[in-house]
């Protein structure tokens, strides 16, 4: 399994202000679902930040997202090693299959793969 990208998820009620702030650093909006907006660097598209009010599709907002090339393998590895799965697999309408797992420090990680 290979990691494709890691994206910090910033919780904020000030999405517009965050878009303007990170825009000063060269980020541009590449996705906006209202409750979550992703900003990316045009010169390095895997360099991203997501700003969310809350995760409207899950009971908890993740601290970060890790996109892998084989999300099923990642899930199997986490389960086999006794990691705390906070939210089992779920598919979303935008072509993402994901699960949430808790890291040893208590941070929630959204592990995902695009279809």
C-alpha positions as CSV (number, residue, x, y, z in Angstrom):
1,X,0.0,0.0,0.0
2,X,1.3,3.5,-0.9
3,X,0.4,6.9,0.5
4,X,-0.8,9.3,-2.2
5,X,-1.2,12.4,0.0
6,X,-1.8,13.6,3.5
7,X,-4.2,16.5,4.1
8,X,-4.6,18.4,7.4
9,X,-8.3,19.0,8.2
10,X,-8.8,22.4,9.8
11,X,-12.1,22.9,11.7
12,X,-13.3,26.4,11.2
13,X,-16.6,28.4,10.9
14,X,-14.6,31.0,8.9
15,X,-14.2,29.2,5.6
16,X,-14.2,32.3,3.4
17,X,-11.6,34.0,5.6
18,X,-9.5,30.8,5.6
19,X,-9.7,30.6,1.7
20,X,-8.5,34.2,1.5
21,X,-5.7,33.6,4.1
22,X,-4.4,30.4,2.4
23,X,-4.8,32.1,-0.9
24,X,-2.1,34.5,0.1
25,X,0.2,31.5,0.3
26,X,-0.8,30.3,-3.2
27,X,-3.5,27.8,-2.4
28,X,-6.6,27.8,-4.6
29,X,-10.0,26.2,-4.0
30,X,-10.4,22.8,-5.8
31,X,-13.5,21.4,-4.0
32,X,-16.3,22.9,-2.0
33,X,-19.3,20.9,-0.6
34,X,-20.4,23.7,1.7
35,X,-19.3,22.0,4.9
36,X,-15.8,21.1,3.6
37,X,-13.6,23.0,1.2
38,X,-10.3,21.8,-0.1
39,X,-7.5,24.1,-1.2
40,X,-4.5,23.0,-3.2
41,X,-1.3,24.4,-4.6
42,X,-1.6,24.8,-8.4
43,X,2.1,23.9,-8.8
44,X,1.9,20.9,-6.5
45,X,-1.7,19.6,-6.5
46,X,-1.1,17.0,-3.7
47,X,-0.2,19.9,-1.3
48,X,-3.6,20.4,0.2
49,X,-5.6,21.8,3.1
50,X,-9.2,21.0,3.9
51,X,-11.3,23.5,5.9
52,X,-14.5,22.1,7.4
53,X,-17.2,23.2,9.7
54,X,-17.8,19.6,10.8
55,X,-18.0,16.3,8.9
56,X,-21.6,16.2,7.8
57,X,-21.2,12.5,6.9
58,X,-19.7,11.2,10.2
59,X,-20.2,11.5,13.9
60,X,-16.7,13.1,14.4
61,X,-14.5,15.4,12.3
62,X,-11.2,13.9,11.4
63,X,-7.9,15.7,12.2
64,X,-6.3,14.6,9.0
65,X,-6.9,12.6,5.9
66,X,-4.5,10.1,4.4
67,X,-5.2,8.9,0.9
68,X,-3.8,5.5,0.1
69,X,-3.8,3.5,-3.1
70,X,-5.4,0.5,-1.5
71,X,-7.9,1.5,1.2
72,X,-9.0,-2.1,1.8
73,X,-5.4,-3.2,2.6
74,X,-5.1,-0.2,5.0
75,X,-8.3,-1.2,6.8
76,X,-7.1,-4.8,7.1
77,X,-3.7,-3.7,8.5
78,X,-5.4,-1.4,11.0
79,X,-7.8,-4.1,12.2
80,X,-5.2,-6.8,12.3
81,X,-3.1,-4.6,14.6
82,X,-5.9,-3.7,16.9
83,X,-6.3,-0.1,16.0
84,X,-9.4,1.7,17.2
85,X,-11.8,2.0,14.2
86,X,-14.0,4.9,14.9
87,X,-16.1,4.7,11.8
88,X,-16.1,1.6,9.6
89,X,-16.1,1.8,5.8
90,X,-18.5,4.2,4.1
91,X,-18.7,5.1,0.4
92,X,-19.7,8.6,-0.5
93,X,-21.4,10.0,-3.6
94,X,-18.2,11.8,-4.7
95,X,-16.3,8.5,-5.3
96,X,-14.5,8.1,-2.0
97,X,-14.3,5.0,0.1
98,X,-13.1,5.7,3.6
99,X,-12.9,4.8,7.3
100,X,-11.8,6.6,10.4
101,X,-9.2,5.3,12.8
102,X,-7.8,6.7,16.0
103,X,-4.0,7.2,16.3
104,X,-2.1,6.5,19.6
105,X,-2.3,10.2,20.5
106,X,-6.1,10.3,20.1
107,X,-6.2,12.1,16.7
108,X,-8.8,10.9,14.2
109,X,-7.4,9.9,10.8
110,X,-9.7,9.7,7.8
111,X,-8.1,6.9,5.6
112,X,-9.5,7.1,2.1
113,X,-9.2,5.9,-1.4
114,X,-10.7,7.3,-4.6
115,X,-12.6,5.0,-6.9
